[in-house]
């Protein structure tokens, strides 16, 4: 039996020395040290030995087991180190190579336009306010002089969630909320940019989702001439100091009197072209003096306070300022389009 154990040791150590595969090394462990391995098979015959021989053979068997185990562990470490070195060599990085350029993004064109408008009005003393996009029917319509049976509601086909909740159709509710917050106790001078939603068919000039910016100024002795002056500054800052404006009578339920503002066409300088449809003017926004009923519902004394409001679409302003001919390009995430305006 001693000779068998020594032969198993010699054979195992030779196979361990020759192998270069982790999988094969594991197979060697099973072959010699496993439950059905060679060493285990020999040890099962120790019951046939005399009492004097058993300790001697047992000591030899333990020595052989330790020898094979140590050889397998050392070989396992060697093969693991070789595998690591091979992987590191394969994944080596040449630090002398030039770095790959990182493409930096930029603000969306609409974001740029909104921030430009915000900066302009902040410079004139307006604050920027925000409000919920899911709005109540009261603030979206009734607080703006649009009761439930008012025909002007048909002008804004709405996304209703419940009978009293809807996606806001304009940012005007923020004006009503701000005036209600102040409880008629102090002046209001604010703008509100944000997304609005209407049931509209998407085409080159219409979208079911778009951006708006509302403006409101309420104080004592606010006049239509103040409105015209501020809108004139806005038009010149956005479109150039050679732009002229004109105000045309219009109708909005929440303002009285109401006007629409046109700017002189920058393509033809007012002479008439296809862009302005031969008129020399391009409509840009709606405005007017705040209706007394709107002031009263917000808690203001209409005999003491007056104010004006205006609403504009940054989408339309961007289209006019940069010659964009399809509003859908703002929302389709085409990088070829968007990257043209990173430095706008």
Long-range contacts (C-beta under 8 A, 24 or more apart in sequence): 1-42, 1-45, 1-46, 1-49, 1-53, 1-57, 2-56, 2-57, 2-60, 4-42, 5-39, 5-42, 5-57, 5-60, 5-61, 5-64, 6-60, 6-64, 8-32, 8-38, 8-39, 8-42, 8-64, 8-68, 9-64, 9-67, 9-68, 12-38, 12-68, 12-71, 13-67, 13-68, 13-71, 16-68, 16-71, 16-72, 16-75, 17-71, 17-75, 19-75, 20-79, 21-79, 22-76, 22-79, 22-80, 22-83, 25-72, 25-75, 25-76, 25-79, 28-72, 29-72, 32-68, 33-65, 33-68, 33-69, 39-64, 39-65, 39-68, 105-342, 106-338, 106-339, 106-341, 106-342, 106-343, 107-342, 108-330, 108-338, 109-318, 109-322, 109-324, 109-330, 109-338, 109-341, 109-344, 110-211, 110-314, 110-315, 110-318, 110-330, 112-341, 112-344, 113-314, 113-317, 113-318, 113-321, 114-193, 114-211, 114-213, 114-314, 116-238, 117-191, 117-193, 117-213, 117-234, 117-238, 117-312, 117-314, 117-317, 118-191, 118-193, 120-233, 120-234, 120-237, 120-238, 121-191, 121-215, 121-234, 124-230, 124-233, 125-189, 126-189, 126-190, 126-191, 126-215, 126-217, 127-189, 127-190, 127-191, 128-190, 128-191, 128-192, 128-193, 129-174, 129-178, 129-190, 129-191, 129-192, 130-174, 130-192, 130-194, 131-168, 131-171, 131-173, 131-174, 131-177, 131-192, 131-194, 132-168, 133-167, 133-168, 133-194, 133-195, 133-196, 133-197, 134-161, 134-165, 134-166, 134-167, 134-168, 135-165, 135-166, 135-167, 135-168, 135-173, 136-164, 136-165, 137-163, 137-164, 137-165, 137-166, 138-164, 139-173, 139-176, 139-177, 140-166, 140-168, 140-169, 140-170, 140-172, 140-173, 142-297, 143-173, 143-176, 143-180, 143-294, 143-297, 143-298, 144-172, 144-173, 144-175, 144-176, 144-253, 144-254, 144-294, 145-253, 145-254, 145-291, 145-293, 145-294, 145-297, 146-253, 146-254, 150-253, 152-253, 156-198, 157-198, 157-199, 157-200, 158-197, 158-198, 158-199, 159-197, 159-198, 159-199, 167-196, 167-197, 168-194, 168-196, 168-197, 169-196, 169-197, 169-198, 170-196, 170-212, 170-214, 170-311, 171-196, 171-212, 171-213, 171-214, 171-311, 172-214, 172-254, 172-309, 172-311, 174-214, 175-214, 175-216, 175-309, 176-294, 176-297, 176-298, 178-216, 179-216, 179-218, 179-294, 179-295, 179-298, 179-299, 179-300, 180-298, 180-299, 182-298, 182-299, 183-299, 184-295, 184-298, 184-299, 184-300, 184-301, 184-305, 185-299, 187-217, 187-218, 187-219, 187-220, 187-305, 188-216, 188-217, 188-218, 188-219, 188-307, 189-216, 189-217, 189-218, 189-219, 190-215, 190-216, 191-215, 191-216, 193-314, 202-328, 203-328, 204-325, 204-326, 204-327, 204-328, 205-327, 206-327, 207-315, 207-327, 207-328, 207-331, 209-331, 210-313, 210-315, 210-327, 211-313, 211-314, 211-315, 212-311, 212-312, 212-313, 212-314, 213-311, 213-312, 213-313, 213-314, 214-309, 214-310, 214-311, 215-309, 215-310, 215-311, 215-312, 216-290, 216-307, 216-308, 216-309, 217-307, 217-308, 217-309, 218-290, 218-295, 218-300, 218-305, 218-306, 218-307, 219-305, 219-306, 219-307, 220-304, 220-305, 220-306, 221-306, 222-289, 222-305, 222-306, 222-307, 222-308, 223-306, 224-257, 224-289, 224-308, 226-308, 227-287, 227-288, 227-289, 227-308, 227-310, 231-261, 231-285, 231-287, 231-310, 235-261, 235-263, 235-284, 238-317, 238-321, 239-263, 239-266, 239-320, 239-321, 240-266, 242-266, 242-269, 244-270, 246-281, 247-287, 250-286, 250-288, 252-286, 252-288, 253-291, 254-288, 254-290, 254-291, 254-294, 254-309, 255-287, 255-288, 255-289, 255-290, 255-291, 255-308, 255-309, 256-288, 256-289, 256-291, 256-292, 257-288, 257-289, 258-286, 258-287, 258-288, 259-286, 259-287, 259-288, 260-285, 260-286, 260-287, 261-285, 261-286, 261-287, 261-310, 266-320, 282-320, 284-312, 284-316, 284-317, 284-320, 285-310, 285-311, 285-312, 285-313, 286-310, 286-311, 287-311
